[in-house]
């Protein structure tokens, strides 16, 4: 995992925790938006990491190259 991806995961965790803490402390449901957005960001980061790890989906054959 590279530096920017670690930073993205760290920010995602921070947003989720901040939303949960602020919701618990203030009792205002609007902070649930933080949690939802953090989870959506985590899902996007996970899919991005998975697609980058699998590589290209197209196959090329040696005879197709000019």
Secondary structure as GFF3:
##gff-version 3
##sequence-region A 1 66
A	DSSP	alpha_helix	3	26	.	.	.	ID=ss1
A	DSSP	three_ten_helix	29	31	.	.	.	ID=ss2
A	DSSP	alpha_helix	32	54	.	.	.	ID=ss3
A	DSSP	three_ten_helix	62	64	.	.	.	ID=ss4
###
